[in-house]
Amino acid sequence: MCRKLIAAAFATLTTLAAGSALAQMPSPEKIHKAWDKNADGVVDKAEWVVAGRKEERFALVDADSDGKVTVDELKTAMSKMRARRQGDAPQTPPADH
């Protein structure tokens, strides 16, 4: 019984810590601005990589495949990521391009 209570408490703390980390994440606007080194309003693949992001993930965020990530594309991608982490997103395969 005691172990079950400890396990439940640990699970609750882990969930709260994960939620807290998401709550403390900077806004998409702040992230985008930090990554947009030439201040042209978009993040290209070179800026993405310089920001420490994996090159192969660029295409996942660049929804219209124009070679640039806008604030709106970043917001959408972050929303999807947050939903997946919280288990709210339906599990659908990615669309073919």
C-alpha positions in Angstrom: 0.0 0.0 0.0 2.8 2.4 0.9 4.6 1.7 -2.3 1.5 2.4 -4.3 1.1 5.8 -2.6 4.7 6.6 -3.2 4.4 5.6 -6.9 1.2 7.7 -7.3 2.9 10.7 -5.7 5.9 10.3 -7.9 3.7 10.0 -11.0 1.9 13.2 -10.0 5.1 15.1 -9.3 6.5 14.0 -12.7 3.4 15.2 -14.5 3.4 18.5 -12.7 7.1 19.0 -13.4 6.5 18.3 -17.1 3.6 20.8 -17.2 5.7 23.4 -15.4 8.5 23.0 -17.9 6.0 23.6 -20.8 4.6 26.6 -19.0 8.0 28.1 -18.7 8.9 27.6 -22.3 9.4 31.0 -24.1 6.7 32.0 -26.5 7.0 31.1 -30.2 7.4 34.7 -31.0 10.4 35.0 -28.7 12.0 31.8 -30.0 11.5 32.9 -33.6 13.0 36.3 -33.0 16.0 34.7 -31.3 16.6 32.3 -34.2 16.0 35.0 -36.9 19.5 36.3 -36.9 19.2 38.6 -40.0 15.8 39.9 -38.7 14.0 39.3 -42.0 10.9 37.9 -40.3 11.6 34.3 -41.2 14.0 31.5 -40.1 15.7 29.8 -43.0 17.4 26.4 -42.7 20.9 27.9 -42.0 19.5 30.0 -39.1 17.6 26.9 -37.9 20.8 24.9 -37.8 22.8 27.7 -36.1 20.1 27.8 -33.4 21.0 24.2 -32.6 18.0 22.5 -34.3 18.3 19.3 -36.2 18.4 20.0 -39.9 16.0 17.1 -40.7 13.3 18.6 -38.5 13.2 21.8 -40.5 10.8 20.3 -43.1 8.4 19.3 -40.3 8.0 22.9 -39.2 8.2 24.5 -42.7 4.5 23.6 -43.5 4.4 25.2 -46.9 7.8 23.9 -47.9 9.0 27.4 -49.0 12.4 27.1 -47.2 11.3 29.5 -44.5 9.7 29.1 -41.1 7.3 31.8 -40.1 6.1 32.6 -36.6 2.7 31.0 -37.5 4.4 27.8 -38.7 6.4 27.7 -35.5 3.3 28.3 -33.4 1.5 25.4 -35.2 4.4 23.0 -34.8 4.9 23.9 -31.1 1.1 23.4 -30.5 1.3 20.0 -32.1 4.4 19.0 -30.1 2.7 20.1 -26.9 -0.4 18.1 -27.7 1.6 15.0 -28.5 3.5 15.3 -25.2 0.3 15.7 -23.3 -1.3 12.8 -25.2 -4.1 15.0 -26.6 -3.2 14.7 -30.3 -4.7 12.0 -32.5 -2.0 9.6 -33.7 -2.1 10.2 -37.5 0.7 9.5 -39.9 2.4 12.5 -41.5 1.1 13.6 -44.9 3.2 12.8 -47.9 4.6 15.8 -49.7 
